[in-house]
Each structure stands twice: as structure tokens, then as C-alpha cells.
Amino acid sequence: MACLFKRGKKFWISFRINGKLFQRSLKTDDRRIAREKIRQLEYELSRGELQNVSRTPLPKILENFCNFLRTTRTPKSAKNVFNRLRSVFGPVSPSLKHCPPGSQESKTFRVTEYDKFAGRHLPAKLLEDVTPAALNCWLDARAQEENWAPKTVNNYRQTLHRLFSYAIKRHNYISRDRRYPNPAGGVERRKEPALEIRFLTIDQIDEQLETLKNYPTIHAIVATLIYAGLRREETTWLTTRDVDLESRLIRVQAKTIDGEFWQPKTKRNRVIPISNALFAILSKFHRPLSESIWFFASPKGNRWDPDNFSHDLRDINRKHNLTWSSLVYRHTFGSHLAQKGESLYKISTLMGNSPEICRKHYAALIPEQMTDVVEFGQSKNVPKLPDDDGAKAMLEKILQKLDGVEDKRHIQGLRTLFCYRNCFAHM
């Protein structure tokens, strides 16, 4: 509650914020104006708009945010956020610094040693120094100089928005600009173009698998990506217990192996039936290292690193002038199911996505039976329906039987109805 008092000829006001006493001059000697100002100030106090701007050291809040992500995100998802934060602010905290090869940290979050944006990071010592104008200028510069796509800019905007939301909820961050409690909210979202979905045709699937026939493990992995729609990392984490050829099922589920926990990207387990085409390939697949727990083990018998797998696959495809990747294989699975007429709910369940994500990718491929909906304005040219000869003959027989009926009014009514029918049939 604010208190009004007078010093000399001017009115003053005193109030407390978080237990701290503040006094402010209202710069007026008119009591009516002073009352209006105190009502406005009490309203702002009730909404928390008069709190002091916080002072949050940038390295500390970034380190706390990274530690928070480690407990709530999958390693790959957290790694992507770390890379974006490093691009914006630079390696200002231990989690954003480059890890030497072979270190314990680099096994979980692998980063490159080259700082692409060195000298172009957003200059800030406090989180409060990061304003909407500074964010817009930095993102605009990257979009022009690096030719960033709108989706990339939106991903950075989303990451920054989550950083500020975390600081507001857990570290009492207060922005300097009352218009934008979350400065990332002042960054306009870019309009993304329509998605261009690449997928393989049946002939291209045969071509790709034929190219890999001399590489049994990679051949089996690519077949699983195409015919089961798994993500690259989900395939490399499959164990011998996850692939049940007898029941013809693949189980994508969370697991802990050698002290390392893994779970699917969406944190939901799912089961995918093995199709006939995939079963024919997996049943003939002889694992080179049968003692390994991994169904698709690396040449050394360990879990195949997803990036190393993509590198080996890319080298093979380049020799045959092929440019397809793991994401194209996954889209092939969803695209062919959509073209077959399967519902988006079934596709999303099998692929481990939400129906809305599948709608963005595959809705345009679903065949719609709407050819009759677009027809109009051709009533005169519509072909006439053929006469029902059977009904006509039946009416003739009925009329012949009624010739002996005494009440001729019934006969006349039936004849009239028959004449009307013939007239409508020839309109």
C-alpha cells in the first residue's frame, strides 16, 4: 500500500517492493493530481510492473539453463540448443565451450572446435543487456550473411524464448522493457515456405538397396529406415531384444545400457510391425558379430554412432551419384503410407510423431475422393439415365390384370402415374 506525504510544497509517495522501502516525488503540489498518480502507482504495484530490473550474469544463467536441459531433454536435442546458444553468445560458459576430443563431455555432446561466429556474437555481460532490438539485428544479419532459411531463424527465436522463460520462472529475471517481459517475444516470427518433402519411389528404393547389397549391415539399416520409418538414432539403438522376427515387431523403447540412458525423441515408446519386404531382408541378415547386444553393430561391435553411419553411407552413395539421406528414407515410409490412403493418426502412431506434424508433411499426398464435388453447371449435358425396362414391363402387366376390375378409377390413376413417370424420365 502506497503512502502519500508532503515535503515542502511537493507531494511524495512511499511504497515497498520485496520489503525494500522506496520514496518518489510526484512533482506536483496539487492534491487531486497527486491522488490520481498514487492510484496509477498502486495499480502498477498490483501488477508487479514497478519491480526493479534484475541483474543476471549471462555466463551463470546460460550454465544453469544448460544443466536444466540435460535433465529434461534427450542428448541430441540438448546438443542442438547448446549449438544455437554458442552461436548467439559465444563459448561464455563451461557447457558452451569446446570439449577436447576424447573427454567425457564430448562423448555425450559432440561439438566442433571451429567457432564459425567468432567476433560476431551478441555482445552482452548481463542477460538484461539482450534487448528485442539487439536480437532482431543479430538474426537479420545472420539471415543476410549466412543465408539462413526462415525455419532456422525461427528455431533460434524459439531457443531464446525458452531461455528467457527459464530465467523468468527460476531466476526472477525482469526485463528492462515493460512491453516485452520476454525479449524474444519482440522478435517477429518468419513465415516459412511450404515444406518440400523428398521421398523415394518404388524404383528408387530398389536402386538404393541394390547399391548397398555389398554392405550387409548398412543395407539392413537403410531397409529398416525405409520400411519401418525409424529415425536414424532409433535404428542405431536397436538391440537384439528390440527386433522380434518371430512376432514380426520392432520395439522402439527407452533403455539403459552400460549406464547410459536413452529414450526416443518424443519420449514415447512405440511398436512397429515388420512388413513383408522388411522381413525378407532382416531374416536373411546375418549379424557379423553375433555376440554383440546391438542388432546393427558397428564394424568394431559397438553401438554405431549416428554421424559415423551417415558418413559411411554418404561415401557409398557418392560413388553411385546418389544424394539420399536417412531423413529421406524416413519420409519415404510416411509418404507411401499416405499415398496408400492410411489415416494421419495411424501414420503418426507408427512414426512416433504428432498428427499435426504428419499433417504438415503428408496431408497433400493423401488421395481425396472429391471428383464429384467439383462438378457443376452442366445439368443440360448430363447424360440421361437409362429407362428401367424391368419396371416398365411390370407396370404393363399390372395394368393388363386391372382391365377386369370394375372400379375404373384405380386403373385411370395408375395410367396417369405411368404417364408422369415417362415424362420425367425424358426431361
N, C-alpha and C positions, 0 to 999 in steps of 0.2 A: 504494500500500500504506500503510495507516494504522499509526502507531507509538504505542504505549501507554507513558506515563510517569507519574510521581507528583510532585505539588507539595504539600508538606506532608502532609496526611493524605488528600487527594483525588486521584483518578486523572484524568489528562488524556489527550487524544489529539491527534496532529498528522497532517495529510494535505495533499496538494497538489491544486489544481484549476487546470488550464490553466497549470501552472508556478508558481502563486501558493501560498505556504505559509499554512495555516490551523491554528489551535490552538483546541481547545474542551474545556471542563471537562465531565467525565462526571457530576459531582456525586454521587459515591459513593466510599466507602473500601473497599468490598467488591470483591475481585479477581474473583470469579465474576460479579457483576453487570457489572463493567467489561468482562469478556470478551464477555458477551452483547451489550452496547451496541456494542462495536467490530465484532462480526460484522454487526450490523444496519447500522452505518455503512458498512462495506465493501460490503455488498450494494447500498446506495443509491448509493455511488460508482460501482459497476459499471454501474448503470442510468442514471447521469447525473442523478440526482434531487437532488444536492446542489450543482449549479451555481448560481452567483449569478444572481439575477434581472437581466435585461438592462435597459438604459435606452435606448429607441429614440425619438428625437424624432418626433412624429406628422407634422409637415409634410414632413420628409425622407423618411420611409418611404412616405407617400402619393404624393409626387412620383416616387420610384423605381418604385413599383408602377404608376403611370400610364404611365411611359415603357416599362416592361416590356409593358404591354398593347398599346401602339402597335405593337410588333414582333411580337405573337403573335395579335392579334385583327383582325377587319375594323373599319373606321372606325365603322360603325354599332353593332357590339357593344361596342367600347371606349367609345363615347359613352354608351351605356346604363349601363355600370359607373360612368363619371365622374359621371353624374347621381345615382346612388344614393349614392356616396361623398360628394358635395356635400351631399346631404340629411342624411346622418348627422353629418358632421364640420364642414360649412360650407366656404367657399372659403379653406382654410388653406394651400394650396399653389398655385403658378402654374398647374398644369394644371386645378385646380378653380375658379379664378377666372373670372369672366365675361369673355368676349372682346368687345371693341368691334366693332360692325358693320364689315365690310369688311376686318378683319385677316386675316392669313394663317392663323392658328389657327382662326378662325371658319369658314373655308371647309371645313375637314375635320371639326371638331367644333362644331356649331352649338349654342349654349346660350341660354337666355333670360336677360334682365337681372334678372328678378324672383326674389328669393330667398324662396321660399314658407315655408321653415322658419327664417327669421331669428329668433334668440333662443331657438330650441328645439333647437339642435344638441346633440350629445352632448359635454359638457364634458370635455376631455382635452388634456393637453400632451404626454404620452408615450403610446405605444401600450400600454404596460403598465398604464395607468390604465383601459383599457377592459376591464371585467370581464364575465363572463356575466350577473351580476345587472343591471349597467347596460344591457347590450344588451337583455335581456328587458323591463326597464321602459320603455326608449325605444320598442321595437317595439310593446309593449302600448298605450302612449299614442297612437302613430300609428294603430294599428288602431281605437281607440275614437274619437279626434278626427277622423281623416280617413276613417274607414270603409274602411280598407284590406281588400281581399279576402285570404283565406289564401294565394293564389298570390303576391300582391305581397309579403307578409311573408316567404314562403319565398325569393323572389328576393333580397331584402335579406340574408337569412341566408346564402344561397349566396355572395353577393358578399363579405360579411365573412369567411366561412370561407376563401375564396381569398386574401384579403388577409393573414390570419394565416398561412396555409400558405406564402405567398411570404416573409413575414418570418422564419418558422422556417427555411426551406431556404436563404435567401440572406443573411440578416442576423443569424443566430444569436439570434433572439428567444426569450426564455424567460419563460413566463407566471408570474405571482405565485401562481397557484392550481395546485398539482400535480395536482389532479383533472382539470383541463381545460388540457392543453398548448395547445390551440387554443380560446380562449374562445368562439368561435362554436359550438363543439360543445356548449356548455351551453345553447344556445337550442333549445327544442323545436320540431320541425318541425310546422307546422299541417297539419291534414287538409283537403285540398282537395275541394270537391264535384265531382260528376260533370260532365264537360265538356258544355257546351251548344253544339252545332255548328250554325251558321246557314249555309244554302246556298239557292241559287235553284232553283226548279222550272223545267221547260221553258218554261212560260208566262211566268214571271218573267224568264227570260233574254231572251225575245223582247221583253218590255216594256222591259227595261233598254236593250237595243240600239236599240230604236225611239226611245227618249228621246234617244239620243246621235247620231242619224243626221245632225244638222246640225253636228256637231263631228267631222269625219273622223278626226283623229289620236286624240282621246280615245276615239272609237268603236272604232278598231282596237286600241288598248291594252287596253281593257276586254274585247274579244273574245279577245285573247291571254291575258289573265289567266283568263278563264273556260274556254276550250277547250284551254289548254296548262298551266294550273296554275302559272304562274310567280309568283314573288314580285314585289312592286311594284318594288323596286330592280333586280332582274334584268331586268325589262322595259325600264326606262329606260336600262340599259346595253347594250342590243342595238344592234349596228352592222349595216351593210348586209351584211357578210360573215357575220354570225351567222345571218341568216334566209335560208335556201336554199329558194326556192319551187320550183325545178326538182326538187330531190330531196325536197322537202316535209319539211324538217327545220329545227328551231330548236336552235342550239348555245348552251348557257349555259356559258361558259368564262372562265377568268381572262385578263386583258388589261391592257396598259399603254398609255394614250392621253394624249398631251401631258404625259408624265412622271408621270401619276397611275396607280397600280396599283389594280386591283380584282379581286376574286375572289368566287365565290358564298359564301353564309353558311356552308355546311358544308365549304368548301374542296375541293369535288369537282366536276369538270366533268361535264356530262351532256348528252344529246341527246334532244329530244322530237319525235316525229313530228307533223306538221301534219295535223289531222283534216280531213275534207271540209268541215265547217261553217266552220272557221277559214280553210281555203284559199280558200273562196268570198269571204270578207271581205278577206283580205290581197291576193288577186290583183286586187281592184278598188280597193285603197287606193293613191292617188296621193300620194306624199310631196310636201308643199308646197315644201320646199327640197331639191331633188334633189342639190345639191352637198354637203350635209351628210353626214358619215360615220355619223350616228346614224339608225337606222331609224325611230325615233319621236322626231324632233327637237322641241324646244320652239318656241314661236312665233318666237323670235329665232334659231333654228337651232342652239342649243347643246344639250348634254345636259339633259334635263328633270329638274329636281330632284324627288325623290320627294314631298317635303312640298308643293311648289308644285302638283304634279299632283293630289295628294289634295285640296288646297284648291279647285282649279278644278272637279274632279269633284263635290265636295260642294256647291258653289254651284249646279251644274246640277241635281243630284238634288233639292235642297231645293225648287226651283221646281216639281218634279213630285211632291213628297211621297214621295220615295224615300230610304231610310236605308242603302242597301247601300254597302259599302266594298271595298277591294282584298282584304282578308282573306276576306271573304265570297265573292268571286269565286274565290279560290284553293281554298277549301273546297268550292265547287260542283264543281270539276273532280274532286277526290278522292271526294266523296260520290257522284257519279253513276257513277264507275268502280266503287266498292264495291257500289252497288245493282245494277250490271250483273253482279256476281259475279266481278270480277277479283281476283286474289290480292293480299294486302297487300304482298308483295315487289315485284310489278310496280308497284303504286301508289307505294310508297316510292322506287323507282328513278326513276320519271318525275317525281316531285315533289321529289326531292333531300332526302328525309328518311330516318331510320332506320325499319325495320319496326315497332319498338316505339312510335315516335311516331305512326305511321299506325294502329297498333292502338288507341291511346287515342282517336283521332279518328273512325275509320271502321269499327271492328270491329262495332259494333252495327248498321251498315247492310248488312252482307253477308248475303244471303239464305242461310238454312241449310235443307237438306232433312231435317228431323227430324220430320216429321208422323207417321211410323210408329213413332218411338221412344216417344212418349208414350202409345201405345195399350196398355192392359192391363185385366184384369178383365172382359172382355166375350166370353169364349170361347163362352158359350151363345148369344149373339146374333150371332155371326159368321156371315155368310151362307154357305150351303153351296156348295161348288164344283160346277159342273155336271158331270154324268156324261160321260165320254168315250165318246160313241156310236160313234166310229170304232173304238176299242179293243174295245168290246163286240161289235161286228159281226165283227171279226177273230177273236176267241175262238170265236164261234159257228161260223164256217167251219172253224176248226181242229178243233173237236170233231166236226163232221159228217164230216170226212175221216178222223178216227181211229175212226169207228164200225166200219170193217172191219178194224182192227188186232186181231191175235189176243191180244196181251198187254193184257188189260183193266185191269191195274194202272196203266198210264200214263194211260189215259182217266180212271179214277177220280181220280187225283191232280190232273189238270188241272181236272176238275169241282169238286173241293174248293177248289182255289185260286181258281177263278172265284167260288164262293160267298162265300169270305172277302173277296174284293175288293168285292163288292156290299154286304156287311155294313159294312165300314169306310167305304165311300162314304156311307152313310146315318147314320153316328154323329153 
